[in-house]
Amino acid sequence: ICMTRQTLILCGPSCSGKTSMLTTLSSALASSGQKQQVHRIYPKAMSVSHLFGWFAPETSQWYDGIFSALWRNRAMKDDESSSWISFDGPIDPVWMEGLNSILDEQLLALPNGDRISITAGMRLIFENDSLNHASPSVI
């Protein structure tokens, strides 16, 4: 599935092995010679602006957030390594709205107008215990 899909949802109760499964898959791919990076983000631990970015009102300058910086850096690479960004925690409609462009159009559309396309080695993974707050477009 990880070879054909850009996004993946791992759903199950806490301590059910979702992270262990992802770590094992990453290790297996790395041992077979594929370069692999896994970035884990806990979106409930930060504001939406720290996740996606913000404009500094004093300078009108854009600053990337944690996710947008990871996404931009990976999109600029032209090697054959894989980069997985895992959102670990419950799906929240507030931050999930910022990812709709990736799910619909295969690119990240930022509030500053930047549009960053998904590349072959990029994967977006959601690890959560429920799909209760996920919109139909996510599923």
Residue, then its C-alpha position, 0 to 999 in steps of 0.5 A: i500500500c505504501m508503494t502505491r498510495q501517497t496517504l495512509i491511515l493507521c487506525g486502532p486503539s492506543c498501544s495496539g502497535k500502529t507505531s511499531m508496525l510503521t517502524t518495522l516497515s521502515s526498517a525493512l525497507a531501509s534494510s533492503g537498500q531504500k533510503q528512508q526518513v520518518h518524521r513524526i508530528y503530534p499536531k495536538a501539541m501545537s497551534v495550526s500556525h506552528l504546524f503550517g506557517w504564519f505571516a509576521p505582522e510586523t514584517s509581512q514575511w511568511y514563516d513556514g511551520i513544522f509541517s510545511a518546512l518538512w514538506r517543502n524540504r522533501a519536495m526540493k530533493d531529487d533523490e530516490s529516498s522516501s520521506w514519511i510524515s506521520f501525524d500521530g494523534p486524533i484527527d482534528p478538523v481544525w488542522m485537517e483543513g490545512l491538508n485538504s489540498i494534499l488529499d484532493e489535488q496532491l499538493l500543499a497549498l499554503p496561505n501565502g500562495d505557495r503550492i508545493s507538489i507531492t513527489a514520488g517519495m513523499r507519504l503522509i500517514f495518519e496514526n489515530d484511534s478513531l475516524n469520528h472527526a474525519s470528514p468523508s474526503v479524508i477517508 
